[in-house]
Amino acid sequence: MEEKEINLLEILGAVWQRKVVLILLAIIIGALAFVKVNYFTVDKYSSSGTLYVSNISSDVDTNKLSSSDIASSRELSATYKEILNTRSFLNEVATVVGGEYSWAEIKSMLTISSVNETELLSISVVSKDPKDSYAIAQAILEKAPGKLISVFSSGQVTVVDEAVFEKNPVDKGAVKYTILGALAGIVLGVIIVLLFHFFDNKVHKGDDVAKRYSVSILGEL
């Protein structure tokens, strides 16, 4: 098979000529993404709360704390998060909420993150039932102080924000996925156009003959 010379302007021209195909694919795939997210994705509900954690005991004079003490507490946040994700701790949480979920299922619902790199830990639980999300988040907040203090006896853990019961589902991101679907449609359209362009061996104009066979064209009919 003869090699086809790659000409950027020709490629752009071929894509532009079939812009209707790109638009149609963008609309179709974007609409499919919207329908899937809105009508075929299960609603999920979130409940969250906040913990204050520190490796410094509450009876220590806070006025005498150095910047290294504060930095040390922040660095330990990663360790605190790992402890709250352990099987032993989440089994305790599973027992509190009635054993409906295993520790692994609870772990998949749980997100623990540091708030702006401070000693605050955000506890967030997302599930298909708002009552379950609230119950699990509240159980974690209630059990966390005892668990963390048992590991770091010199520290302190305080619940700053109790779990919140949310009746409204989490945003499914329909707009984001619709845009991504539309972009995917455009990319797919461009790939299809390029494949047709590169595998098209038909002669469309005199210049095609001149390029393919290295001959001069005297005229066209």
C-alpha angles and dihedrals in degrees: 000000000000118000114249117223112240111232115179094204091051091050093049089047092051091050092047092050089058097042090125089063090051092049093048093049091047091052095045098047093040090052091047090052091049093050093046094050096042101040108019102040118088116240115249129200129211133209123181144177140172135243129197110215130184138163089219119093119243092238092063116104104252090204089067096052116119127216089252090058091054092044090050091054091051093049090052090059089087090056091048090053092052092050091052089051095053122117093239094055096043090049087058089051091048090054092050092053093049103267094275091130130042121234090254092053091050090049090054090054095045128091121181118185139166114249108236091327092297132126088269118106120200114214114200128176124188122189141146092261123058091210092054093048091052095045094049094045092048092048091052092050091049096047099038098077093054093045095048095043090051088060099036103032093177095055136078134229124193132180106235099175123023119222115281123223108226118196094184119078123244115269107268093209095240093162093050094048092045090055091046089049091051091049090049088052091053092048091048090049092051091050091050092048092049092049091052090046096051095043095044107108097172120119109241100169142004093263089063090060092046092051096043099046101024093236134133121250114223096184147332133233 
